[in-house]
Every structure is written in structure tokens, then in C-alpha cells.
């Protein structure tokens, strides 16, 4: 019986080739896009799922009452270890690290690499797999390191590299040699232990080496908020049970500033990746899932519309089968079988489309999507259920409607739904057009917001600004003098306008600050002001605008500082320039305001511009970047000149750099991915709608051929006939726009609320969406109607 159902289904599909093509194409597009999105979401949700004892793994994250104090990803250095030592019944293991970077060398190979000096528990606590070395004892001593498989290939061209020696240029103790005692296997999936804050770790070192990159005994200093910390809870222990011990340890050991402003939260590693950065990844997944659902829903509506529309061709078949004893249940099964067969064909095509589009879509979302043949059991099950559900949903309504008609009317070729059919068809078209307009308007707002990012005045100049990130970090007077000489030599290059040495650049990563008492009385709470350590060229190189006074120079008093506008307002300063500031904390002291710069965007536009203070390198020598402002159309020649100076001065250091405009763009990668995915979805929505509209119009033309012939005999011309059909769909598109516009406004406005600086809400995107929808639909209908409307009325009247 099943074979007969399938045979009849295939014959019916072959008989109505145009409508079969439209249905299969629409469903194939919907299933393919849904599968791509589903695989992307699955891969995002699988982050950290390769870690050992995942349900018990937690990240210690800090929340701050005062903005711009410290980054949320770091906590007091001794906290995780002390929890394990003092509460072993609650905490089974721990891991702390200070993620940083350093120049590494092997013979004539030099690279800037990401490091994790930290506890030696990393390999065992998370079950990381070693390609080479002993997992139980991955580190032999303090001068041993574990590197990734990629790092081994980069330096040695092979992975059997145990006991090979790499040289690391440390910040405080010069060059140190380390023996390789372990090689980590290449990761098949991302995790937030080996990749922290988007930076993949290349080298793991024992904790004792943290002194070379922070300060001696930094891992024992409770007031050093610098470490990324993880803990493994004992089986059955809930994170709430750690709240009291953490509060107790912070109260006993931390300074008053941390006690008053810091709270520690435990974030499960199974959701940490999704929830970090204000849940940006989770929001992205939700938005893409909704868009994929809309695309698939429109494909299903197309199928239902065309199936009901072409039902007249099946009515006599249904009637005859009823006369010969066919039960309604069997007829319903037949129609469902046809729907499932058509969906199965579309699903087969979608697999080919998936493989074809997988690399392109992976580039759009910046994610490597797996091949179909490497799907997990869960993904295969999801795909099978998706196809089955789509097939059943698409076939249920036509099956029950067509088989419910009265036998006599069916034999006469009349369907009993009458106005209900017309209402359903128009209603479904309204839903389709509404969803398309909704997605399109939201896509336009995403594009407007991203354009706003890149067109808004930032307060600094990012064009032709080259930043060298591989600066050797010798943080003493000798090291500062050496890098200043390189800076000055580069400034003598004809293609260089200015150059500056700084600890930070405007990439959104600044996480330190000092507390300053505002003017106007001691009762006011101290204001946390972010700090930026630079030389005297920073304002000129980054194009900061001075509002008052002047930027300090390298020869000025180390107590001279520069504030931004927000700091002046927050501190209630009268004039700013010349006033004294008293700071608290590790960098406490008295400073004099020498100048005030116009506010500029240092972080992303999700955050408001916060108070900031520029400190001289003479205050505390700390530098990581050498930024160079070019002034030439031939950037390649200028970079070559800069590289030659660099290699002459630092022959054993890599020359690695980025341009500030590229770095700025990378700060909005999530928004850019969302924009590209929404663009694709909008295009697919319109393709599906136009396919559906083409099918519905083609069927309407077939059914109304004689009517068109009569109208032509009575004097109607081609334009009148086309206008007749356009008028029929105008109300549908108009109603769809009126429904979609307020919903799109609410969604777009809510999404934009996440940004402190956002584009304005205007009618332009709505007008564009409406105009595009009307134009594409009118053009399609006019082209389809033109042939029939231009035909000889005699032939039209003879049509059966």
C-alpha cells in the first residue's frame, strides 16, 4: 500500500511540473537555510562540551558596582586556590591563569604567541588531550612548557618535539629558555579554557612564571585582580553553597575598595560561552533561529497555498476513489504521502545545497561548519525530524480540506470550501509578506546601526594608523629608552607623521582604573576613572582633540595628567586645567591636570564613554603597543621602511602589526555576522515569496482563462487585464506592511536599546521595505500576466 501511495505521488508531481518545481524549490531553500542555522547553533552550544566533568566546572566572574574598575573576567588571584585548600568538601580542583602574550623564538623563527602562565592543574582538571607528553605530569619543572599542536608545527614543522627548547622574551627577566614537555592535540571544538576572550592560547607555563609577566608573588596577592579562575565542584555541590565562603574570603583578605565594589559569581562552563559579553552569542542564536523558522514557515505556506489552489485537478480523482469504496483515512494518507515524498526530494536536494553553501555560510558566520557525513547522532535525528515535521505540516491542511468535501460536489469538480479557501489563501499570503517585510526592515536597521558604527565621529582618527603588537616588553628605564629610540627613528621616515608608545589602543580591552575623590566635599563617593599609560605623542598620533591646556610631553613632570570630558564632569572640576587630583589604590598619589581632551570612543558603542585619565610612561613604565600614523598614499612602501627599522633594532623579535581601522571593525564581528545572515535570509524570503506568488498567479491565470477572453472580447486591453491582477494583490501587500511595520519597529527598537550610541528610528527602512515588496511582486505579476493578456481571445475562449 505504501508503495502505491508513493507511485501515485510521483506521478502527480511529474504531471504538474511547474507547481512541483515551485514547491520543491521553496522547501529545499527553507530546509537548507534551517539546516545551516541549526548546525551553526549546535556548534555554538557545543563549546566547552569536550571538557572533563563539565556539569561541575565553573568560571569565577566578577561583577562591579562601579564601571571601568576591572574586567568581569578576572578575580582576586588567590581566590580559586584558597577555596580548594579551605573548602575541599566543596571544591575538587581549580585552575588560575594570567592570559598574556610574548615574543617567542626558535633559531631564526620569531612569533608573537599567546601564553597562559598558570597552575599546572590545567591538563588534568579539564581533561585536555596530549599528543606528546605525560598527561599526569605534563610539566617537569618551572622551566618546562606545554604547547599546542599548531605551535609545534609553526616553530618546528613537526609535532614530535619533546625536549626541544623555545625562548620566551619575558617582561621582567629578559629571555628565558623553556623545554617542551607536552604537545596538546588539535582541538575539534572550541573551549573557553584554551581560548580566553577570543584569543587562542599557544603555550602553557607553570604558575611560578607569572612573576615575569605581572609582579613577584602576584598569585598570592588578594588585591591583585588579574587572574582568570576556574573551579571544579565536588559531585552534588551546588554553586550557591560557595556564596558564603567567597564572601568570607573577600571580606577577610581584600582591601576596602574591592570589598565595597566587587561581587563574585559562579558561571557554569556549559553556558559560559553563550552568556558572556552580555549574552551576545545566545542572542545571536535566538535571532538566527527565529529567522530560519520564518524562512521555513514561508516555504510551508507556499506548499499549502499551491496544493489547495491546484486541488481542482484532483477532485474527480478523489470522488471516484470515494465511489469505489476509498475511505477518507486512506485519502488523507495519500495526500500526506505526497507531501512527504515532495519534502523528501527537497530534503535530498538540501543536503547537496548544504555542502555547496557550507564554506560560504561558514565565512559569513566566522564558524567552521562540519560536513554532513560528520554530523553527530543528535544532528541526524534533528534533520530527520525536521523533514518529517515539515512534510506532515505541509500536507495536513490540504489533506483534510480536500477529503472533507461532499461526494456529489467532488464528482462535479467543485470544492466545498468556497470563501474559506479564498480567505485562507489570502491570509497565508498576508502572513508570508508580513514575515518578509518584518525580516527586511530589521535587516535594514541592523545595516543602519553598523553603518552608524563606521560613520560616527569616534573622537580619534583610525585611518592609516598602523599598530605594532609585537613590541619587546622590557618594563624598565633601559627598555623604555630603547623603544623610544625606535619610535623616534621611525618618525624620521618620510611616510610617517607621528608615532606613540602606549599600554592600550582603542580596542575595547581597557580594564584598569583608579579611584579619585570628586570636588565638592568628602561625602561624595569616589569616582572610578580609567587609566591609559602613554607617551607624549599619543594625542597627536591618534588625532585626539585638545579642549583645554596641552597634552603632556616625555619631559614633563610625571605627575602631569590629561583627562577626557567625561572625567571632568564626573569629578565636578571647575576648569580642569591646573587642578589637583588625589587618587587612591595602587597608583595612588597627587596629580595635576595639564590638559583636557574631547571624549572619544575607546570601547564599543554598547558602552557609554567613561571617565579616563592619561598617565605618562614616566609614572609607571608599562607599554605594549607602538602605534604609527602614516601620511602617504603608498602605505606598502611606508610599512616596508618601518619593517626595515624594526628588524635592524629588534632582529630577534617578530614584526607583527595591524591597522586600527581593521581592529575597529573586528570589535563588531557579531553584528556584522548578524547583518550578513539577515541579508541572506531577506533574499531567501523574497525568493520563496516570489516562487509562491508565481505559482498562485499561474494557477489563477489558468482558472480564469475564459474570463480573460471574455473581457478582451468586450474591449479590455492588455494593460486592463494586468491591472486587474495587480489590484487583487495590492490589498494583500498593503495589509502585510501595516501588520509588519509596528512589529518590526518594536523589535528593532528593542535591539538598538543594547547600544549606548545608536541610530535613530525613522520611516526610511519601512518605506524601502514596502517599495521593494510592491515592486518585486508587481513586476512578477505583470510578466506572468502579459503573455495571457496579450493572447488571441478566440484561443482563450476555447481553453478547457
C-alpha positions, 0 to 999 in steps of 0.5 A: 500500500505504501508503495502505491501511495508513493507511485501515485505521488510521483506521478502527480508531481511529474504531471504538474511540473511547474507547481512541483518545481515551485514547491520543491524549490521553496522547501529545499531553500527553507530546509537548507537555510534551517539546516545551516542555522541549526548546525551553526547553533549546535556548534555554538552550544557545543563549546566547552562540551569536550571538557572533563566533568563539565556539569561541575566546572565553573568560571569565577566572574566578577561583577562591579558596582562601579564601571571601568574598575576591572574586567568581569573576567578576572578575580582576586588571584588567590581566590580559586586556590584558597577555596580548594585548600579551605573548602575541599568538601566543596571544591575538587580542583581549580585552575588560575591563569594570567592570559598574556602574550610574548615574543617567542623564538626558535633559531631564526623563527620569531612569533608573537604567541599567546601564553597562559602562565598558570597552575599546572592543574590545567591538563588534568582538571579539564581533561585536555588531550596530549599528543606528546607528553605525560598527561599526569605530569605534563610539566617537569619543572618551572622551566618546562612548557606545554604547547599546542599542536599548531605551535609545534608545527609553526616553530618546528614543522613537526609535532614530535618535539619533546625536549626541544627548547623555545625562548620566551622574551619575558617582561621582567627577566629578559629571555628565558629558555623553556623545554617542551614537555607536552604537545596538546592535540588539535582541538575539534571544538572550541573551549573557553579554557584554551581560548580566553576572550577570543584569543587562542592560547599557544603555550602553557607555563607553570604558575611560578612564571607569572612573576615575569609577566605581572609582579613577584608573588602576584598569585598570592596577592588578594588585591591583585585582580588579574587572574582568570579562575576556574573551579571544579565542584565536588559531585552534588555541590551546588554553586550557591553553597560557595556564596558564603565562603567567597564572601568570607574570603573577600571580606577577610583578605581584600582591601576596602575598595574591592570589598565595597565594589566587587561581587563574585559569581559562579558561571557554569562552563556549559553556558559560559560561552553563550552568556558572556559579553552580555549574552551576545552569542545566545542572542545571536542564536535566538535571532538566527533561529527565529529567522530560519523558522520564518524562512521555513514557515514561508516555504510551508505556506507556499506548499499549502497555498499551491496544493489547495489552489491546484486541488481542482485537478484532483477532485474527480480523482478523489470522488471516484476513489470515494465511489469505489469504496476509498475511505477518507483515512486512506485519502488523507494518507495519500495526500500526506504521502505526497507531501512527504515524498515532495519534502523528501526530494527537497530534503535530498536536494538540501543536503547537496545545497548544504555542502555547496553553501557550507564554506560560504555560510561558514565565512559569513558566520566566522564558524567552521561548519562540519560536513554532513557525513560528520554530523553527530547522532543528535544532528541526524535525528534533528534533520530527520525530524525536521523533514518529517515535521515539515512534510506532515505540516505541509500536507495536513491542511490540504489533506483534510480540506480536500477529503472533507468535501461532499461526494456529489460536489467532488464528482462535479469538480467543485470544492466545498470550501468556497470563501474559506479557501479564498480567505485562507489563501489570502491570509497565508499570503498576508502572513508570508509578506508580513514575515518578509517585510518584518525580516527586511526592515530589521535587516535594514536597521541592523545595516543602519546601526553598523553603518552608524558604527563606521560613520560616527565621529569616534573622537580619534582618527583610525585611518592609516594608523598602523599598530605594532603588537609585537613590541619587546616588553622590557618594563624598565628605564633601559627598555623604555629608552630603547623603544623610544629610540625606535619610535623616534627613528621611525618618525624620521621616515618620510611616510610617517607623521607621528608615532606613540608608545602606549599600554592600550589602543582603542580596542575595547580591552581597557580594564584598569582604573583608579579611584579619585575623590570628586570636588565638592566635599568628602561625602561624595563617593569616589569616582572610578576613572580609567587609566591609559599609560602613554607617551607624549605623542599619543594625542597627536598620533591618534588625532585626539582633540585638545579642549583645554591646556596641552597634552603632556610631553616625555619631559614633563613632570610625571605627575602631569595628567590629561583627562577626557570630558567625561572625567571632568564632569564626573569629578565636578572640576571647575576648569580642569586645567591646573587642578589637583587630583588625589587618587587612591589604590595602587597608583595612588598619589597627587596629580595635576591636570595639564590638559583636557581632551574631547571624549572619544570612543575607546570601547564599543558603542554598547558602552557609554564613554567613561571617565579616563585619565592619561598617565605618562610612561614616566609614572609607571613604565608599562607599554605594549603597543607602538602605534604609527600614523602614516601620511602617504598614499603608498602605505606598502612602501611606508610599512616596508621602511618601518619593517626595515627599522624594526628588524635592524633594532629588534632582529630577534623579535617578530614584526607583527602589526595591524591597522586600527581601522581593521581592529575597529571593525573586528570589535563588531564581528557579531553584528556584522555576522548578524547583518550578513545572515539577515541579508541572506535570509531577506533574499531567501524570503523574497525568493520563496515569496516570489516562487509562491506568488508565481505559482498562485498567479499561474494557477489563477491565470489558468482558472480564469482563462475564459474570463480573460477572453471574455473581457478582451472580447468586450474591449479590455486591453492588455494593460486592463487585464494586468491591472486587474491582477495587480489590484487583487494583490495590492490589498494583500501587500498593503495589509502585510506592511501595516501588520509588519511595520509596528512589529518590526519597529518594536523589535528593532527598537528593542535591539538598538536599546543594547547600544549606548550610541545608536541610530535613530528610528525613522520611516526610511527602512519601512518605506524601502521595505514596502517599495521593494515588496510592491515592486518585486511582486508587481513586476512578477505579476505583470510578466506572468500576466502579459503573455495571457493578456496579450493572447488571441481571445478566440484561443482563450475562449476555447481553453478547457 
